[in-house]
Amino acid sequence: MNVTAAQKRLIEKLGVFFEGHGETPAEARIVGLFMVADQLEWTLEEIQQTLGISKSAANNAINILLLKQQVEYVTKPGDRKKYYKSKIEQWLTHVEEHLEKALEVRLLMREALEQRTKATKEYNGALKEMIDFMEFMLSHHHELFNKWKKLKGKA
């Protein structure tokens, strides 16, 4: 449960970064804590005390992270506590899922482009270029992921 001052600063930096990408402050700092700290398994109380957050904030954030499958819990024989840990080993699956979701928006963008007036040629051109790029990414990202997996012996 020992986290150094330097680690706490890094957890805060990571927290700010993850907040900027849609995580709540508590979720963001828990992800940062799991990423930085040497300890791999944490009780809810340890998380709460280390991060200086309320029990309800820690509990809510853990529940959201469990739903997102970023965190899992383990139990230990003879111990009634739950110990939470990162599911970092599934990072590639998470990246693939996020990319797929991000690329789904291109269908809505294409529909928006079809609905737009033809009078805004510059804007429409930029929107079309963005759609084209997203479609290019979509057509190549599976290939890139497969190359990565093959390179790492995971295919």
Secondary structure, DSSP 4 states (H G I P E B T S, - for coil): ----HHHHHHHHHHHHHHHTTT--HHHHHHHHHHHH-S---B-HHHHHHHHT--HHHHHHHHHHHHHTTSEEEEEETTEEEEEEEE-GGGHHHHHHHHHHHHHHHHHHHHHHHHHS-TT-HHHHHHHHHHHHHHHHHHHHHHHHHHHHHHHTT--
